[in-house]
Amino acid sequence: MQTINTPLGLKLPKLGLGTWPMLGDECTRAVLQALALGYRHIDTAAAYNNEAAVGQALTDSSTPRDQIHLTTKVWWDQLQPKAMRASLEASLKALQTDYVDLFMIHWPGKDWDLARSIETLVALRDEGKALNIGVANFPLPLLRRVVEEIGAPISAIQVEYHVLLGQQHLLDYARQHDMALIAYTPLGRGKAAEQPEIRQIAAKHGVLPSQVALQWLLAQDHVAAIPKASSEANQRANLEACDIHLDDADRALIAALPKNQRVVNPDFAPQWDPAEA
């Protein structure tokens, strides 16, 4: 499987397994199954309430821990230094591991001390509890502050990204600064596969519409995707999407789709880029 390799040491398989909203035994089975099929990138978060289930799968799997890229995240109301540390310690205990490969701030905080939070994030990396650090759901102006003003060694940005939601400004910035952009909700919660243009492309290639939407992301430089898939059939289909080749005509059809259809927008979300709303 292709990986994104950055100067800061991130080695991120381009296709990962998203685990929200799976819980308990369902989550453990799905992660175990994915690892058996060849997935080597698992994404979770403290807020998902499934880290223990993921940790059980990692323990039960025959795949060595050092061959698995594991991401977790700290929730936006736990960004004070002591709370961040406590969150990561709890995550490591639940995941039954000494470190995570990528530790991220899940959402920007409210009335928070950005510099102190980022300072703590960097310290946790320096201590080896996280091999790499990143942020999720940060609009470009906030990401710029983290990288350019604070100077944090950010390896990845995770945001909603799919054929119906553009992230070109963030993607350009990520490429300029050798960061990975990790696309969550990469199928737009089913909306991508419903588009006539995506169905047309899928019929042309004899593949599933969801595979077309996923391949569009995976073919992009510096982009990884983490679709949630619990069944073996869906996990296999997502893996097989890696081998599809879209042509210029396909990409032109996708480029013409609206790019402002955001599906994840909680009341605590930051102000998004109007061009990529």
Secondary structure, 3 states (H helix, E strand, C coil): CCEEECCCCCEEECECEECCCCCHHHHHHHHHHHHHHCCCEEECCHHHCCHHHHHHHHHHCCCCHHHCEEEEEECCCCCCHHHHHHHHHHHHHHHCCCCEEEEEECCCCCCCCHHHHHHHHHHHHHCCCEEEEEEECCCHHHHHHHHHHCCCCEEEEEEECECCECCHHHHHHHHHCCCEEEEECCCHHHHHHHCHHHHHHHHHHCCCHHHHHHHHHHCCCCEEECCECCCHHHHHHHHHHHHCCCCHHHHHHHHCCCCECCCCCCCCCCCCCHHHC
